[in-house]
Each structure stands twice: as structure tokens, then as C-alpha cells.
Amino acid sequence: MAVMLNDQIWLWGGPTRQWGGSMDDDTLVKGARFFGAQNGLYVYGPHSDAVLELHRPLARLVCQIGSNCRNPEAVAADTVAEAERLSALSLRFPNIVGAVVDDFDTGSEKFTPEKLAAIQGALRSHNPALKLHVVTYTMKQHPGYDDLLPYLDVVTLWVWKQGELARLDEDFDRMRREFPGKPILMGIFIHDYGETSKARPNAVLAAHLDACRRTIAAGQAHGIIILGDREIAKHPAESAFVRDYLAKHFAARG
């Protein structure tokens, strides 16, 4: 029987006016179809029934909560209450498997252990299987996070500047020590937001994807996240390169 490796591929996206994005409610779904990704991290937009219905084609869906980098009109008054509502929605939209806090340790919204505990508890209030994902970066040091670790279920790890990819193996090992036992999804930027403000060259993208494949094969990482749907129009050649790489290396195998 074939083993589908593309179930380890996630796409980051959603409706946004920023960064050359689209305000189409289904922009993540269309992007996932382009990249051949089965799963999505739905960010920026609201959690309405109509929008979540559009995302049913995705096998697994993680939805953003909180205000960091969020469309202002989509931000709930209270992150804990939003987590509880998402938990209830997951009973009607069973592809919802968790929530994600963007830039949880670098953004404008601050997360204390008490707040994270309340968010995780609310997220599990209707569906104990839901996982709380957080976004962090290899450039960030995480000393003294012991009081946060019980409330973080999955780490999504990003390399902000392409020049930092040269030490990815070292940084990844450090992250495993700083977040012991936590599943890690490795983020892939097609656009180099942190350093050049241009598309990352194909050779850089290939090296990063190769490194992700090695960590997955070693059982150290649990998937990759491509950012994102908005890059398809912004960087068509590089997006096509990533799409073709994924089709070659994450296709079904016997």
C-alpha cells in the first residue's frame, strides 16, 4: 500500500491585505491545491462558519488565534474566549486539529504562563485532542521556558533571514533542547522577509527543503510548512520550484 508523504506538508496562508496577499476567503485552499499540500494553517481571517466550510477540503486545519499579525477586523476581544469558540467549532468541522499563536514570543500580544494555560485549557474544553501551536524563530533564544512548556503542544520553527540557514542544523538541535519532547514543524519562507526582501533563490530553497527531509527521516521533525499562498503570484518561478520539489520528494511511495 502506498504511503502518502504529502500528509507532512502544510501551507501557511489566509486572507490578508499585507505582503502582497489576497483577501479571498479560500486563498489558503487554492494555495494548498497549487503546492499539493493536504494540510493548512489558516491565519489572518475570521472563524466564521462560511469560511471554515470552504476549508473542509484540507485534511488537517490549524486556525490562528490572538492578535499578532492578524487582520484587525478578525481579532476576537479575548484570545481565551476565541480558543474556546474554536474548540466548539471543531466538533462541527472535524478537520480542525488545533490553534496557532503567531510570533508568540516576539509579537505585540504577550503570553505569560498563566495566559497560555488558560488558552490551552479553553482550546481543549470541547475537544481535548486539539493542540496549541506556536511560532518561533531560530534567531530567538529560549532560556527559562520551563514554565511555558506544559502549555505549548507543537512548535513551528522558522528561519527569519536566509543567511541564518547556514547554521540550521546547529539551531535545530538547540531548539530540540529548548523545547524537549515537543513536535516541530519546520517553516519554509519562499520570500526572504528578514534579510533581502526578495525571493529566496532556488538553491537556497532546495538546501532548506533537503534539511527538512533529513530531520523528518530521522524522526526529529514532524513536517514542513510552506509560506505561503500569497507567494504564488509574487514569486511564481520559485513557488513552482517548491511545488515541483514537493511533488518529487513527497509523493506517494510503495
KOLLUM-579437 format. One record per residue (C-alpha): x, y, z; residue number from 0. Coordinates in steps of 0.05 Angstrom, whole numbers. Each point is the difference from the previous one (the first is absolute). Example, Ala and Ser with C-alpha at 12.3 -4.5 7.8 and 13.67 -1.06 7.14 Angstrom:
2
{gukol {246, -90, 156}, 0}
{gukol {27, 69, -13}, 1}
This chain:
254
{gukol {0, 0, 0}, 0}
{gukol {26, 70, -17}, 1}
{gukol {22, 45, 56}, 2}
{gukol {-20, 73, -12}, 3}
{gukol {58, 44, 20}, 4}
{gukol {-36, 64, -19}, 5}
{gukol {-41, -7, 64}, 6}
{gukol {62, 31, 32}, 7}
{gukol {-8, 63, -42}, 8}
{gukol {-37, 60, 27}, 9}
{gukol {-14, 67, -33}, 10}
{gukol {-2, 65, 39}, 11}
{gukol {-49, 51, -26}, 12}
{gukol {-65, 37, 3}, 13}
{gukol {-33, 65, -20}, 14}
{gukol {44, 61, 11}, 15}
{gukol {11, 68, -31}, 16}
{gukol {73, -2, 20}, 17}
{gukol {62, -28, -33}, 18}
{gukol {-32, -5, -69}, 19}
{gukol {-55, -45, 26}, 20}
{gukol {-71, -14, -22}, 21}
{gukol {-64, 13, 37}, 22}
{gukol {-34, -60, -31}, 23}
{gukol {-30, -42, 56}, 24}
{gukol {25, -64, -33}, 25}
{gukol {70, 24, -18}, 26}
{gukol {31, -53, 46}, 27}
{gukol {-39, -56, -33}, 28}
{gukol {20, 23, -70}, 29}
{gukol {72, 5, 22}, 30}
{gukol {-1, -69, 31}, 31}
{gukol {-26, -28, -66}, 32}
{gukol {58, 34, -37}, 33}
{gukol {54, -28, 46}, 34}
{gukol {-33, -68, 10}, 35}
{gukol {-6, 11, 75}, 36}
{gukol {-53, -39, 38}, 37}
{gukol {2, 43, 62}, 38}
{gukol {-5, 74, 16}, 39}
{gukol {14, 52, 52}, 40}
{gukol {-57, 50, -10}, 41}
{gukol {22, 69, 23}, 42}
{gukol {-20, 73, -1}, 43}
{gukol {-75, -11, -12}, 44}
{gukol {-63, -13, 41}, 45}
{gukol {-27, -67, 24}, 46}
{gukol {-69, 5, -31}, 47}
{gukol {-40, -61, -19}, 48}
{gukol {2, 22, -73}, 49}
{gukol {75, 6, -1}, 50}
{gukol {13, -65, 36}, 51}
{gukol {-47, -35, -48}, 52}
{gukol {45, 22, -57}, 53}
{gukol {59, -34, 36}, 54}
{gukol {-32, -69, 6}, 55}
{gukol {42, -27, -58}, 56}
{gukol {62, 5, 44}, 57}
{gukol {15, -63, 39}, 58}
{gukol {25, 37, 61}, 59}
{gukol {-11, 73, 17}, 60}
{gukol {33, 42, 54}, 61}
{gukol {-32, 68, 10}, 62}
{gukol {33, 63, 26}, 63}
{gukol {-22, 31, 66}, 64}
{gukol {23, 65, 30}, 65}
{gukol {18, 67, -30}, 66}
{gukol {72, -7, -23}, 67}
{gukol {4, 16, -76}, 68}
{gukol {-76, -10, -4}, 69}
{gukol {-50, 40, -41}, 70}
{gukol {-27, 50, 51}, 71}
{gukol {-72, -15, -18}, 72}
{gukol {11, -74, 13}, 73}
{gukol {30, 7, 70}, 74}
{gukol {-45, -25, 56}, 75}
{gukol {-8, 42, 62}, 76}
{gukol {33, -54, 42}, 77}
{gukol {49, -55, -23}, 78}
{gukol {-24, -49, 53}, 79}
{gukol {-72, 8, -22}, 80}
{gukol {21, -8, -72}, 81}
{gukol {36, -65, 17}, 82}
{gukol {-63, -26, 35}, 83}
{gukol {-43, 17, -61}, 84}
{gukol {49, -34, -47}, 85}
{gukol {-3, -62, 44}, 86}
{gukol {-76, -1, -7}, 87}
{gukol {5, 12, -76}, 88}
{gukol {47, -60, -6}, 89}
{gukol {-58, -46, 18}, 90}
{gukol {-36, 23, -64}, 91}
{gukol {63, 7, -41}, 92}
{gukol {40, -61, 19}, 93}
{gukol {60, 17, -44}, 94}
{gukol {17, 53, 51}, 95}
{gukol {57, -30, 41}, 96}
{gukol {27, 60, 37}, 97}
{gukol {14, 74, 7}, 98}
{gukol {62, 40, -15}, 99}
{gukol {28, 62, 34}, 100}
{gukol {42, 39, -49}, 101}
{gukol {65, 32, 26}, 102}
{gukol {-18, -21, 70}, 103}
{gukol {66, 22, 30}, 104}
{gukol {16, 59, -46}, 105}
{gukol {-68, 31, -16}, 106}
{gukol {-40, 56, 31}, 107}
{gukol {-47, -47, 38}, 108}
{gukol {36, -28, 61}, 109}
{gukol {-11, -70, 27}, 110}
{gukol {16, -15, 72}, 111}
{gukol {-3, -71, 28}, 112}
{gukol {-68, 16, 31}, 113}
{gukol {-28, 26, -66}, 114}
{gukol {27, -59, -40}, 115}
{gukol {-29, -48, 52}, 116}
{gukol {-68, 33, -8}, 117}
{gukol {4, -1, -76}, 118}
{gukol {20, -74, -2}, 119}
{gukol {-55, -17, 49}, 120}
{gukol {-52, 37, -40}, 121}
{gukol {25, -32, -65}, 122}
{gukol {-10, -69, 31}, 123}
{gukol {-66, 17, 34}, 124}
{gukol {-45, -32, -53}, 125}
{gukol {53, -42, -36}, 126}
{gukol {58, -26, 43}, 127}
{gukol {37, -22, -63}, 128}
{gukol {14, 70, -24}, 129}
{gukol {73, 24, 2}, 130}
{gukol {27, 70, 13}, 131}
{gukol {53, 19, -52}, 132}
{gukol {48, 58, 8}, 133}
{gukol {45, 37, -49}, 134}
{gukol {72, 11, 18}, 135}
{gukol {65, 14, -37}, 136}
{gukol {70, -29, 0}, 137}
{gukol {27, 69, 17}, 138}
{gukol {-38, 0, 66}, 139}
{gukol {31, -28, 63}, 140}
{gukol {-48, -34, 48}, 141}
{gukol {33, -3, 69}, 142}
{gukol {-45, -12, 60}, 143}
{gukol {-60, -24, -40}, 144}
{gukol {-14, -57, 49}, 145}
{gukol {-62, 36, 26}, 146}
{gukol {-27, 6, -72}, 147}
{gukol {14, -70, -26}, 148}
{gukol {-60, -36, 31}, 149}
{gukol {-47, 45, -41}, 150}
{gukol {35, -4, -68}, 151}
{gukol {-18, -62, -39}, 152}
{gukol {33, 11, -68}, 153}
{gukol {58, 46, -21}, 154}
{gukol {1, 30, -70}, 155}
{gukol {72, 21, -14}, 156}
{gukol {20, 54, -50}, 157}
{gukol {66, 28, -26}, 158}
{gukol {-11, 75, -6}, 159}
{gukol {62, 18, -40}, 160}
{gukol {25, -45, -56}, 161}
{gukol {72, 11, 24}, 162}
{gukol {-18, -36, 64}, 163}
{gukol {-14, -64, -39}, 164}
{gukol {75, -15, 1}, 165}
{gukol {-7, -20, 73}, 166}
{gukol {-68, -34, -5}, 167}
{gukol {24, -67, 26}, 168}
{gukol {31, 32, 62}, 169}
{gukol {-61, 44, 12}, 170}
{gukol {-48, -58, -9}, 171}
{gukol {38, -42, 51}, 172}
{gukol {-3, 59, 49}, 173}
{gukol {-75, 7, -11}, 174}
{gukol {-9, -74, 16}, 175}
{gukol {36, 12, 65}, 176}
{gukol {-40, 63, 16}, 177}
{gukol {-67, -33, -17}, 178}
{gukol {13, -72, 23}, 179}
{gukol {-50, -51, -24}, 180}
{gukol {-40, 50, -41}, 181}
{gukol {-18, -17, -72}, 182}
{gukol {33, 49, -48}, 183}
{gukol {-27, 23, -68}, 184}
{gukol {54, 34, -41}, 185}
{gukol {-21, 64, -36}, 186}
{gukol {23, 18, -70}, 187}
{gukol {1, 72, -23}, 188}
{gukol {-2, 9, -76}, 189}
{gukol {6, 75, 9}, 190}
{gukol {59, 22, 43}, 191}
{gukol {-37, 47, 46}, 192}
{gukol {56, 9, 50}, 193}
{gukol {60, 16, -42}, 194}
{gukol {-5, 14, -75}, 195}
{gukol {-75, 13, -12}, 196}
{gukol {7, -42, -62}, 197}
{gukol {-16, -72, -19}, 198}
{gukol {48, -50, 30}, 199}
{gukol {40, -31, -57}, 200}
{gukol {-18, -70, -22}, 201}
{gukol {66, -27, 26}, 202}
{gukol {-15, 28, 69}, 203}
{gukol {-70, -28, -1}, 204}
{gukol {25, -68, -21}, 205}
{gukol {52, -2, 55}, 206}
{gukol {-52, 19, 52}, 207}
{gukol {-49, -52, -26}, 208}
{gukol {55, -52, -1}, 209}
{gukol {16, 15, 72}, 210}
{gukol {-73, -7, 19}, 211}
{gukol {-4, -67, -35}, 212}
{gukol {60, -25, 40}, 213}
{gukol {-30, 21, 66}, 214}
{gukol {-66, -32, -17}, 215}
{gukol {34, -65, -22}, 216}
{gukol {38, 0, 66}, 217}
{gukol {-65, 8, 39}, 218}
{gukol {21, 67, 27}, 219}
{gukol {-49, 45, -38}, 220}
{gukol {-73, -16, -14}, 221}
{gukol {-13, 38, -64}, 222}
{gukol {12, 64, -39}, 223}
{gukol {-40, 63, -9}, 224}
{gukol {5, 40, -65}, 225}
{gukol {-14, 75, 4}, 226}
{gukol {-41, 9, -37}, 227}
{gukol {-60, 10, -45}, 228}
{gukol {18, 73, -15}, 229}
{gukol {68, -18, -28}, 230}
{gukol {-30, -36, -60}, 231}
{gukol {-14, 66, -35}, 232}
{gukol {57, 38, 32}, 233}
{gukol {55, -51, -17}, 234}
{gukol {-29, -47, -53}, 235}
{gukol {65, -32, -21}, 236}
{gukol {24, -15, 71}, 237}
{gukol {-69, -24, 20}, 238}
{gukol {-2, -47, -59}, 239}
{gukol {69, -26, 20}, 240}
{gukol {-25, -16, 70}, 241}
{gukol {-63, -32, -28}, 242}
{gukol {41, -44, -46}, 243}
{gukol {49, -18, 56}, 244}
{gukol {-58, -21, 45}, 245}
{gukol {-31, -41, -56}, 246}
{gukol {66, -36, -11}, 247}
{gukol {20, -13, 71}, 248}
{gukol {-66, -4, 38}, 249}
{gukol {-42, -40, -50}, 250}
{gukol {-30, -67, 16}, 251}
{gukol {48, -57, 7}, 252}
{gukol {-10, -75, 5}, 253}
